[in-house]
């Protein structure tokens, strides 16, 4: 399961939104969740990995997941990616 999402936060994905992404992804313990951007793929459960992607406002990323709750995980993590957090 995979789906594309657009970064809407004007400051892009910095420490606070990256932490929120990681926390949401961690709620899905049985699923492997990844974020892909510019040909690089990292675990959504790694704050360091998420930050290294350097996602900025307007960028489109692909969230993918494998596991029993893959569709739910993709939507939940995507909702955080598209939210605007200070």
Buried (B, 14 or more C-beta within 10 A) or exposed (E): BEBEBEBEBEEBBBEEBBBBBBEBBEEBEEBBBBBBBEEEEBBBBBBEBBBEBEBBEEBEBBBBBEBEBBEBBBBBBBEBBEEEBE
